[in-house]
């Protein structure tokens, strides 16, 4: 029926990962099942036999899907079926895509689809650390040309010790949480978050991860040999014209060099100047020549790339004239949007973020209902990249994977610096709208978000800034140029895009993509140190605009007052069917949220004005206050009986005022002095320990008459 082939990876601490093929999804070009504990991932890959027409890039599609049945759960929603990918699924797909994509041959242009599905889940095993391994193994057992194998692992540092693929529970105590992707020889991708760690610790974590990846790549090579998949398919997806290529290089190189040396700071002006060189080259051809304009564009792009790289490596000159460690001019502004709860503009060169902060209650927290992750998120950050930010004339259609990824990076940079729950009762939503983009809009988002949060009065533990680093290299001649605050062109034409965020005391998040083989760790260490200096420079510029969070929220920002009540008073405050709490909210115009935490009731009162909160708190305190013996209360006579009167001293709390405690003189009937509805002052004399009944006195508040006068 089937021939199962299996290999096992030993993680060295009693845990193992197995890879098996030949049993499931056999009509795909390659398929594997990766197992760790009770977690199982099915990865398949299919690549078209023919190239896609008019394509000069690798048309790769990577999807990651989690099946609710993998953990014995029903999907939410009306349809009760898996719907569009969640942000978490998109982020995992991006992690895999970024490592696989550079390893396909440059001239391979067939539609290729990698699909990774979580088909069985263990609550404490994170599947994202296995997804890259599964995708690479599926490619390894196929005949698709691929420069792997690769693998991805998570490295966490818990209590000072590194661990590969730690579980959910262990990561709660980790100060380093990185996903690292690599081949046996080279690091390709790093992404994750840290708690203000030094640069040297991050490099150690990457090295530790790479050792584990080497073992996992070796096992995949052995699996491919067992399957007999060492021979890859033949293909011919590109046509070349060597004469045309030579002609373009000869006639345009010097002209492109002159444009690059002009140090044009405007992206559009520089682009137009380069295009003018190519247009001038094309003018020599007539329709009869039938020149392939697509090939011309390809070869001309190669000329541009070589010119820019040589200029930086040989002369230290960048496209906009800056030095390699120089950061573009920065200007910042807070409170540009007077009606927002907090807002800021951060502009660095031609990259600009307009960021807002909105404060809300627990009802506004993001609800997470995924296969493995359920709960709420108090702090969310959204990143929007509209087409006009780069001057593109096209419509905006939904949230892109890129927007989700960049927003997640900025969120990771800031989340550990948000005040703890006991210091911050608010749900916080940060939105970064990119208005201009020419390099590192995600890092502009981090800076603008920090400014907007401080403008809103959120007590950030420390300000955070971010910087994008680049690399131009000549491995053969061992020449490297590390670039601070890269332009979009430098990102596109360079060998590394390395984003680092942090405070003055350490790194909080990073995202790195490396496009070359053989990057020495010494160069990486130098890049991190240069990034640290750049990060501190940007923090200084931000501090010139706002150095500390505002002391108070904006006057128009909503206010939250939090009080603690006894657990047994929660029911009284809510009332039958929520009647009591609904009446208080309706009368005062507030939102009231009640939670039971650690055998206490936590009550949040939320409104956009102080008077409403005061009125709501007054009513709440009347309900939940605990009567104290010896305290004087103003109460209302509710009922008169022959032996006294029942007086309501608090909402829902009545006590007996005995006829003998109304006045010092002896009364024949209660109604000689009191009537129902009267408001009187009474003193709480005692609380019956057995029944909880209150004993009240009015005469204790009256002057005691002289006995002689009584006679």
C-alpha positions in Angstrom: 0.0 0.0 0.0 2.8 2.4 0.9 6.5 2.4 1.7 7.2 4.5 4.8 10.7 6.0 5.2 11.6 7.7 8.4 14.5 9.6 10.0 14.8 10.9 13.6 16.5 14.0 15.0 17.7 13.8 18.6 17.6 17.1 20.4 19.9 15.8 23.1 17.6 16.2 26.1 15.3 13.2 25.7 13.2 15.0 23.0 13.2 13.8 19.4 11.8 15.0 16.0 10.9 12.5 13.4 10.5 13.1 9.6 8.5 10.5 7.6 7.6 10.3 3.9 5.9 7.9 1.6 2.6 7.5 3.5 0.5 10.7 3.1 -0.1 13.0 0.1 1.9 10.9 -2.3 0.7 12.7 -5.5 2.4 15.9 -4.4 5.9 16.4 -5.8 7.1 16.0 -2.2 5.4 15.4 1.1 6.5 14.7 4.7 5.1 14.5 8.2 7.2 16.0 10.9 6.4 14.9 14.5 7.5 16.2 17.9 5.5 14.8 20.8 1.9 14.8 19.8 2.4 17.7 17.4 2.4 16.7 13.7 2.9 18.9 10.6 2.0 17.7 7.1 4.1 19.6 4.5 3.6 19.3 0.7 5.2 20.9 -2.2 4.1 21.1 -5.9 5.8 22.9 -8.7 4.5 23.4 -12.2 6.3 21.6 -15.0 6.2 24.7 -17.2 7.4 28.2 -16.4 4.9 31.0 -15.9 4.9 33.4 -18.9 6.4 36.9 -18.5 7.8 36.3 -15.1 11.4 37.1 -14.1 11.1 36.2 -10.4 10.4 33.0 -8.4 6.6 32.6 -8.1 6.7 30.9 -4.8 3.6 30.6 -2.5 4.0 29.4 1.1 0.9 28.8 3.2 0.6 27.6 6.8 -2.7 26.3 8.1 -3.8 25.1 11.5 -6.7 22.6 11.7 -8.9 23.0 14.7 -9.4 19.3 14.8 -5.7 19.0 15.6 -6.5 19.9 19.2 -10.1 18.6 19.3 -11.8 22.0 18.9 -14.6 23.4 16.8 -13.8 26.6 14.8 -15.7 29.7 16.0 -18.1 31.7 13.9 -21.4 30.8 12.3 -20.0 28.5 9.6 -17.9 26.4 12.0 -15.1 25.9 9.6 -11.5 27.2 9.0 -11.6 30.6 7.3 -9.0 33.0 6.1 -5.5 32.7 7.7 -5.1 34.3 11.1 -2.2 36.8 11.7 -0.4 34.0 13.5 -0.6 31.7 10.4 0.5 34.5 8.1 3.5 35.2 10.3 4.6 31.6 10.3 4.2 31.4 6.5 6.4 34.5 6.2 9.1 32.9 8.4 9.3 29.9 6.1 9.0 31.9 2.8 11.9 34.2 3.8 14.3 31.3 4.2 13.2 29.2 1.2 12.9 31.9 -1.4 16.6 32.8 -1.8 17.6 29.2 -2.3 15.7 28.5 -5.5 17.8 29.0 -8.7 17.6 32.6 -10.0 16.4 31.4 -13.4 13.7 29.0 -12.0 10.3 30.6 -12.7 7.7 27.8 -12.3 4.7 28.3 -10.0 5.6 26.5 -6.7 3.3 26.0 -3.8 4.4 24.9 -0.3 1.6 24.1 2.1 2.2 23.3 5.7 -0.7 22.0 7.9 -0.9 21.5 11.6 -2.8 18.1 11.8 -2.2 17.2 15.4 -1.2 19.6 18.2 0.3 19.5 21.7 -0.6 22.5 23.8 2.9 23.1 25.0 4.8 22.6 21.7 5.0 25.5 19.3 4.6 24.4 15.7 6.3 27.4 14.2 9.7 26.1 15.1 9.0 23.0 13.0 7.4 24.6 10.0 10.6 25.5 8.2 12.0 22.0 8.8 8.8 20.4 7.4 8.8 22.6 4.2 12.5 22.0 3.5 12.1 18.2 4.0 9.2 18.2 1.5 11.4 20.0 -1.0 14.3 17.6 -0.2 12.4 14.5 -1.1 11.0 16.1 -4.3 12.7 16.6 -7.7 12.2 20.4 -7.5 15.6 22.3 -7.8 16.4 23.8 -4.4 19.6 25.0 -2.8 18.8 23.5 0.6 18.1 21.8 2.8 17.4 24.4 5.5 15.8 24.3 8.9 14.4 26.7 11.4 14.6 26.4 15.2 13.5 28.5 18.1 16.2 29.3 20.6 15.1 30.5 24.0 17.2 31.5 27.0 15.5 30.4 30.2 17.2 31.1 33.6 20.4 31.9 31.7 20.5 28.7 29.6 19.9 28.3 25.9 17.3 25.7 24.8 16.2 24.6 21.3 12.5 24.6 20.7 11.3 25.4 24.3 7.6 25.0 25.1 4.9 27.6 25.6 5.3 27.4 29.4 9.1 27.8 29.3 9.0 30.9 27.1 7.1 32.8 29.8 10.4 33.0 31.7 12.7 33.6 28.6 14.6 36.8 28.0 15.5 35.7 24.5 13.0 34.2 22.0 14.4 33.9 18.5 13.5 31.9 15.4 16.7 31.2 13.3 16.7 29.9 9.8 19.8 28.6 8.1 21.5 26.0 5.8 24.4 23.9 7.1 26.8 26.7 6.1 24.9 30.0 6.4 22.5 31.9 8.6 19.6 33.2 6.4 17.0 34.6 8.7 16.6 35.7 12.3 13.4 37.0 13.9 12.3 37.4 17.5 12.1 39.4 20.7 14.3 40.0 23.6 14.2 41.7 27.0 16.9 44.4 26.6 19.8 42.1 26.1 23.3 43.0 24.9 24.4 42.5 21.4 26.9 39.7 22.3 24.1 37.6 23.8 22.1 37.7 20.6 25.1 36.5 18.6 25.6 33.6 21.1 21.9 32.6 20.7 22.3 32.6 16.9 25.4 30.4 17.1 23.6 28.0 19.4 20.7 27.7 17.1 22.9 27.1 14.0 24.5 24.0 15.6 21.1 22.4 16.0 20.2 23.4 12.4 23.3 21.7 11.0 22.1 18.4 12.5 18.6 18.8 11.1 20.0 19.6 7.6 22.2 16.4 7.7 19.2 14.2 8.5 17.2 15.7 5.6 20.1 14.9 3.2 20.1 11.3 4.5 16.3 11.2 4.0 16.6 12.4 0.4 19.2 9.7 -0.4 16.9 7.0 1.1 14.1 8.2 -1.1 16.3 8.6 -4.2 15.6 12.3 -4.6 19.1 13.5 -5.2 18.5 14.1 -8.9 16.5 17.3 -9.6 14.4 18.0 -12.7 15.8 19.8 -15.7 14.4 23.1 -16.7 15.1 26.0 -19.1 13.1 29.1 -18.0 15.2 32.0 -19.3 16.5 33.2 -22.7 19.7 35.2 -22.7 21.4 37.4 -25.3 25.1 37.7 -24.4 25.8 40.2 -27.1 23.0 42.5 -25.9 24.2 42.0 -22.3 27.7 43.0 -23.2 26.5 46.0 -25.2 24.4 47.3 -22.3 27.3 47.0 -19.8 29.7 48.7 -22.2 27.4 51.6 -23.1 25.6 52.3 -19.8 28.0 51.5 -16.9 29.8 54.8 -16.9 26.6 56.8 -17.3 24.9 55.0 -14.4 28.0 55.6 -12.4 27.8 59.4 -13.0 24.1 59.4 -11.8 25.1 57.4 -8.7 27.9 59.8 -7.9 25.6 62.8 -7.9 24.2 61.9 -4.5 20.6 62.6 -5.4 18.6 62.5 -2.1 15.2 62.3 -3.7 14.2 58.7 -4.5 12.0 59.7 -7.5 14.5 62.0 -9.0 17.2 59.4 -8.7 14.9 56.7 -10.3 14.1 59.0 -13.2 17.8 59.7 -13.8 18.6 56.0 -14.0 15.6 55.5 -16.3 16.8 58.2 -18.5 20.0 56.3 -19.1 18.1 53.2 -20.1 15.7 55.2 -22.4 18.7 56.8 -24.1 20.2 53.4 -24.7 16.9 52.2 -26.2 16.7 55.1 -28.6 19.3 53.6 -30.9 16.9 50.7 -31.8 14.1 50.8 -34.3 11.0 48.5 -34.5 12.8 46.4 -37.1 15.5 45.6 -34.6 13.0 43.8 -32.4 15.0 44.3 -29.2 13.7 42.5 -26.1 12.9 45.3 -23.7 12.4 42.8 -20.8 16.0 41.6 -21.3 17.3 45.1 -21.6 15.6 45.9 -18.2 17.1 42.8 -16.6 20.6 43.6 -17.8 20.3 47.2 -16.9 19.2 46.4 -13.4 22.4 44.2 -13.1 24.4 47.3 -14.2 22.7 49.5 -11.5 23.4 46.9 -8.8 27.0 46.5 -9.7 27.6 50.3 -9.9 26.0 50.9 -6.5 27.8 48.1 -4.8 31.2 49.1 -6.3 30.7 52.7 -5.3 30.1 51.8 -1.7 32.9 49.2 -1.4 35.5 51.1 -3.3 34.8 54.7 -2.4 32.4 54.6 0.6 29.9 56.7 -1.3 26.2 55.9 -1.0 23.4 56.8 -3.4 22.3 59.8 -1.4 25.9 60.9 -0.5 25.9 59.8 3.1 28.7 58.0 5.0 28.1 54.4 5.7 27.2 55.0 9.4 25.3 58.3 8.8 21.6 58.5 9.6 19.3 60.6 7.5 17.8 63.9 8.9 15.1 63.2 11.5 12.2 65.4 12.6 9.5 64.5 15.1 6.3 66.0 16.3 3.8 65.0 19.0 0.1 65.7 19.2 -0.5 66.6 15.5 -4.0 65.2 15.8 -5.7 67.1 18.7 -8.7 64.7 18.9 -6.7 61.5 19.2 -5.8 60.1 22.7 -2.1 60.3 21.6 -0.4 60.9 18.3 3.0 61.6 16.7 4.8 62.0 13.4 8.2 60.5 12.9 10.1 61.4 9.7 13.6 60.1 8.8 14.7 61.1 5.3 11.9 60.1 2.9 10.2 57.7 5.4 7.4 59.0 7.5 4.9 57.4 10.0 1.8 59.1 11.4 0.9 57.1 14.5 -2.1 57.2 16.8 -2.9 55.7 20.2 -6.4 54.9 21.3 -7.3 53.9 24.9 -10.1 51.6 25.8 -11.5 49.1 28.3 -11.2 45.4 28.7 -14.1 45.2 26.3 -11.8 46.6 23.6 -9.1 44.0 24.1 -8.3 41.9 21.0 -9.9 38.5 21.3 -7.7 35.6 20.2 -9.4 32.3 19.4 -6.8 30.3 17.5 -6.1 26.6 17.6 -3.3 26.9 20.2 -3.7 30.4 21.5 -6.8 31.6 23.2 -7.4 34.7 25.3 -7.2 38.5 24.9 -4.4 40.9 24.0 -4.4 44.2 25.9 -1.8 45.9 23.6 -2.2 45.8 19.8 -0.2 47.5 17.0 -1.4 47.8 13.5 0.8 48.9 10.5 -0.7 50.3 7.3 1.3 50.7 4.0 -0.9 52.5 1.5 0.2 52.6 -2.2 0.5 56.4 -2.2 3.4 56.2 0.3 5.6 55.1 -2.5 3.9 57.1 -5.2 2.2 54.0 -6.7 -1.1 54.5 -8.6 -3.0 51.4 -7.5 -5.8 50.6 -5.2 -5.4 49.3 -1.6 -7.0 45.9 -1.3 -7.1 44.5 2.3 -4.2 43.9 4.7 -1.1 42.4 3.1 1.2 39.8 4.6 3.9 42.4 4.6 1.8 44.8 6.7 1.0 42.0 9.2 4.7 41.1 9.4 5.9 44.7 9.9 3.2 45.4 12.5 4.3 42.3 14.4 7.9 43.4 14.5 7.0 46.8 15.9 4.6 45.2 18.4 7.4 42.9 19.6 9.8 45.8 20.0 7.4 47.6 22.4 5.3 45.1 24.2 7.6 44.3 27.0 8.0 48.1 27.8 4.2 48.6 28.2 3.3 49.1 31.9 2.1 46.1 33.8 -1.6 45.6 34.4 -1.5 47.0 37.9 -0.1 50.3 36.5 -2.1 50.4 33.3 -5.8 49.5 33.3 -6.3 50.5 29.6 -6.5 48.5 26.4 -4.1 50.2 24.0 -4.4 50.2 20.2 -1.5 51.8 18.2 -1.9 52.4 14.5 1.0 53.4 12.3 0.0 54.8 8.9 3.0 55.1 6.6 2.7 58.3 4.6 6.1 58.1 2.8 8.4 55.2 2.4 12.0 55.0 1.3 13.6 52.4 3.6 12.7 50.9 6.9 9.1 52.1 7.5 8.8 49.4 10.2 11.5 51.1 12.2 9.9 54.5 11.7 6.8 52.8 13.2 8.6 51.8 16.3 9.9 55.4 16.8 6.6 57.0 16.1 4.7 54.6 18.3 7.0 55.3 21.2 6.4 59.1 20.8 2.6 58.6 20.5 2.4 56.4 23.6 4.4 59.0 25.6 2.1 61.7 24.2 -0.9 59.7 25.3 0.4 59.6 28.9 1.2 55.8 28.9 4.1 55.3 31.3 6.4 53.4 29.0 9.2 51.8 31.0 11.8 53.2 28.6 11.6 54.8 25.1 12.3 52.4 22.2 13.8 53.2 18.8 14.7 51.1 15.7 17.1 51.2 12.8 17.5 49.2 9.6 21.1 48.1 8.7 22.3 47.0 5.4 25.4 45.2 4.0 27.3 45.4 0.7 29.9 42.6 0.4 32.6 41.1 -1.7 33.1 37.7 -0.1 35.9 36.7 -2.5 38.0 39.8 -1.6 36.8 39.9 2.0 35.4 43.4 1.6 32.3 44.5 3.6 30.5 47.8 4.0 27.9 48.0 6.8 25.2 50.6 6.1 23.1 52.4 8.8 19.6 53.5 8.0 19.3 51.9 4.6 17.4 53.3 1.6 14.9 51.2 -0.3 17.4 50.9 -3.1 20.1 49.7 -0.7 17.8 47.1 0.7 16.9 45.9 -2.8 20.5 45.9 -4.1 22.3 44.8 -0.9 23.1 41.6 0.8 21.4 42.0 4.1 18.4 43.7 5.7 18.9 43.8 9.4 16.4 45.6 11.6 17.2 46.1 15.3 15.0 47.8 17.9 15.9 48.6 21.5 16.2 50.9 24.5 19.4 52.6 25.6 20.1 49.4 27.7 19.6 46.6 25.1 17.8 45.0 22.2 14.1 44.3 22.3 13.4 42.8 18.8 15.1 42.0 15.6 14.4 40.9 12.0 17.2 39.8 9.7 17.4 38.5 6.2 20.8 37.6 4.7 21.1 37.1 0.9 24.7 35.9 0.7 26.8 32.9 1.7 29.5 33.0 4.2 28.8 36.1 6.3 31.3 36.0 9.2 30.0 36.5 12.7 32.6 39.2 13.1 30.8 41.3 10.5 27.5 40.6 12.2 28.9 41.8 15.5 30.2 44.9 13.9 26.7 45.5 12.3 25.1 45.2 15.7 27.5 47.6 17.3 26.9 50.1 14.5 23.2 49.6 14.9 23.5 50.3 18.7 25.1 53.6 18.1 22.5 54.5 15.5 19.7 53.5 17.8 21.1 55.7 20.6 21.4 58.6 18.1 17.7 58.3 17.2 16.7 58.1 20.8 18.5 61.4 21.5 16.6 63.0 18.6 13.3 61.6 19.9 14.1 62.9 23.4 14.3 66.4 22.0 10.6 66.2 21.1 9.4 64.4 24.3 11.7 62.9 26.9 9.2 61.5 29.3 5.6 60.3 29.1 3.0 63.0 29.9 2.1 63.1 33.6 -1.6 62.8 32.8 -3.8 61.6 30.0 -5.2 64.2 27.6 -8.3 66.0 29.0 -10.5 64.4 26.3 -9.1 60.9 26.8 -11.3 58.4 28.6 -10.6 57.8 32.3 -10.5 54.5 34.1 -10.7 54.2 37.9 -10.1 50.7 39.3 -11.3 49.7 42.8 -11.2 46.3 44.6 -14.3 44.9 46.3 -15.0 41.8 48.4 -15.7 38.7 46.3 -19.1 38.1 47.9 -20.2 41.6 46.9 -19.8 40.9 43.2 -23.3 39.5 42.9 -24.9 42.4 44.8 -23.2 44.9 42.4 -24.3 43.0 39.3 -27.8 42.4 40.6 -30.5 40.0 39.3 -29.9 39.6 35.6 -27.4 42.5 35.6 -30.1 44.9 36.6 -28.1 46.9 39.2 -25.0 47.4 37.2 -27.0 48.3 34.0 -28.9 50.9 36.0 -25.7 52.5 37.3 -24.2 52.6 33.7 -27.4 54.1 32.3 -27.7 56.7 34.9 -24.1 57.8 35.0 -23.0 57.2 31.3 -20.1 55.0 32.3 -18.9 51.6 31.3 -18.3 49.2 34.3 -16.4 46.0 34.0 -16.2 43.5 36.9 -13.7 40.6 37.1 -13.0 38.1 39.8 -9.2 37.8 40.3 -7.5 36.0 43.2 -10.7 35.8 45.3 -11.3 39.6 44.9 -13.6 41.6 42.7 -11.8 44.1 40.4 -14.1 46.8 39.2 -13.1 49.2 36.3 -15.2 52.3 35.9 -14.6 53.9 32.5 -16.0 57.3 31.2 -14.9 60.3 29.2 -15.4 62.7 32.1 -14.5 62.8 35.8 -18.0 63.7 37.1 -19.6 60.5 35.6 -16.9 58.4 37.2 -17.4 60.0 40.6 -21.2 59.5 40.5 -20.8 55.8 39.5 -18.2 55.2 42.2 -20.6 56.8 44.8 -23.3 54.3 43.8 -20.9 51.4 43.7 -19.5 52.2 47.1 -23.0 52.5 48.5 -23.7 48.9 47.4 -20.4 47.2 48.2 -19.3 49.1 51.3 -19.1 47.0 54.4 -21.0 48.5 57.4 -18.8 49.2 60.4 -19.9 49.1 64.0 -19.8 52.6 65.5 -20.3 54.4 62.1 -23.1 56.9 61.7 -25.3 56.5 58.6 -28.0 58.6 57.0 -30.8 56.1 56.4 -34.4 55.9 55.1 -37.2 54.5 57.1 -38.5 51.6 55.0 -41.0 49.9 57.3 -42.6 50.6 60.6 -43.6 47.8 62.9 -45.0 47.7 66.5 -41.5 47.1 68.0 -39.6 49.6 65.9 -38.6 50.5 62.4 -36.4 49.0 59.6 -34.0 51.6 58.3 -32.0 51.2 55.1 -28.5 52.5 55.8 -27.1 51.3 52.4 -28.7 50.1 49.2 -30.1 46.7 50.0 -28.9 46.8 53.7 -31.6 47.3 56.4 -31.2 47.3 60.1 -33.6 47.3 63.0 -34.1 50.5 64.9 -35.9 49.1 68.0 -38.6 51.4 69.6 -36.4 51.7 72.7 -33.5 53.1 70.6 -35.5 55.9 68.9 -35.5 58.4 71.7 -34.4 58.6 75.4 -38.0 58.9 76.5 -40.3 55.9 76.4 -42.5 55.7 73.3 -45.9 54.0 73.1 -45.8 53.8 69.3 -43.1 54.4 66.7 -45.2 56.7 64.6 -45.1 59.3 67.5 -41.7 60.2 66.0 -41.2 58.4 62.7 -43.0 57.9 59.4 -42.1 55.7 56.5 -39.8 57.5 54.0 -38.2 59.7 56.7 -34.5 60.2 56.4 -32.7 60.0 59.8 -29.3 59.5 61.2 -28.6 56.3 63.0 -25.6 54.7 64.6 -24.6 51.0 64.0 -24.4 49.5 67.4 -23.8 45.9 66.6 -23.8 43.2 63.9 -25.1 39.8 64.9 -22.3 37.3 64.2 -24.7 34.5 63.6 -27.4 36.2 61.4 -25.5 39.3 60.2 -28.4 41.5 61.3 -27.7 45.1 62.1 -28.7 46.8 65.4 -29.3 50.5 65.0 -29.7 53.4 67.4 -31.0 56.9 67.0 -31.0 57.9 70.6 -27.3 57.3 70.8 -26.9 60.4 68.6 -29.2 62.6 70.8 -28.2 64.4 73.9 -29.0 62.4 77.0 -31.6 64.4 79.0 -31.0 65.5 82.6 -32.9 63.0 85.0 -34.1 65.9 87.2 -35.7 67.6 84.2 -37.3 64.3 83.2 -39.0 64.1 86.6 
